[in-house]
């Protein structure tokens, strides 16, 4: 059974492109363009992985990730960003006990697929160490 992945980015072309890459590699991927819609859908159909941009209007990806982690601890979360302020946002939630992986934008398809393929695998720990 294909791993269910939600991709979130307010830039539709980025979310849609990542979904195409994931689907072409056998994942069940769905694009979302804001955090609120994802939070609603996670309650209905929790994915194995949420891949989200950090900087979005309204609720940012870090705030969304915290809410998802609180409600669904088994759901893996991978954030991506090209913004300089992102490390400060992540440091704030790390002090609260949350630790999320971060990919730099632009996301390279090989890196994206490697991370998605290893969700739930023992090798995910190794990926975190080498990232």
NORFENJO-V903024 format. One record per residue. RES is the residue in one letter. SS is DSSP state (hx for helix, st for strand, lp for the rest). PHI is phi as a letter, one per 30 degrees, with the letter a starting at -180 (* if undefined). PSI is psi as a letter, one per 30 degrees, with the letter a starting at -180 (999 if undefined). Layout:
res:ss:phi:psi
RES:SS:PHI:PSI
RES:SS:PHI:PSI
This chain:
res:ss:phi:psi
X:lp:*:k
X:lp:d:k
X:lp:d:k
X:st:d:k
X:st:b:k
X:st:c:k
X:st:c:k
X:st:b:k
X:lp:a:k
X:lp:d:f
X:lp:d:j
X:hx:e:e
X:hx:d:e
X:hx:d:e
X:hx:e:e
X:hx:d:e
X:hx:d:e
X:hx:d:e
X:hx:d:e
X:hx:d:e
X:hx:e:e
X:hx:d:e
X:hx:d:e
X:hx:d:f
X:lp:c:g
X:lp:j:g
X:lp:d:l
X:st:c:j
X:st:c:k
X:st:b:k
X:st:c:k
X:st:b:l
X:lp:c:g
X:lp:a:l
X:hx:d:e
X:hx:d:e
X:hx:d:e
X:hx:d:e
X:hx:e:e
X:hx:d:e
X:hx:d:e
X:hx:d:e
X:hx:d:e
X:hx:d:e
X:lp:b:i
X:lp:d:k
X:lp:d:l
X:lp:d:f
X:st:b:k
X:st:c:k
X:st:c:k
X:st:b:k
X:st:d:l
X:lp:d:e
X:lp:d:j
X:lp:b:l
X:lp:d:l
X:lp:i:b
X:lp:d:k
X:lp:d:l
X:hx:d:e
X:hx:d:e
X:hx:d:e
X:hx:d:e
X:hx:d:e
X:hx:d:e
X:hx:d:e
X:hx:d:e
X:hx:d:e
X:hx:d:e
X:hx:d:e
X:lp:b:i
X:lp:e:f
X:lp:d:f
X:lp:d:k
X:st:d:k
X:st:b:k
X:st:b:j
X:st:c:l
X:st:b:k
X:st:a:l
X:lp:c:g
X:lp:c:k
X:lp:d:f
X:lp:d:f
X:hx:e:e
X:hx:e:e
X:hx:d:e
X:hx:d:e
X:hx:d:e
X:hx:d:e
X:hx:d:e
X:hx:d:f
X:hx:d:e
X:lp:d:f
X:lp:c:g
X:lp:j:g
X:lp:c:k
X:lp:b:j
X:lp:b:k
X:st:d:l
X:st:b:k
X:st:c:k
X:st:d:k
X:lp:d:k
X:lp:d:k
X:lp:d:k
X:lp:d:k
X:hx:e:e
X:hx:d:e
X:hx:d:e
X:hx:e:e
X:hx:d:e
X:hx:d:e
X:hx:d:e
X:hx:d:e
X:hx:d:f
X:lp:c:g
X:lp:d:k
X:lp:i:f
X:lp:c:l
X:lp:d:e
X:hx:d:f
X:hx:e:e
X:hx:d:e
X:hx:d:e
X:hx:d:e
X:hx:d:e
X:hx:d:e
X:hx:c:f
X:lp:d:999
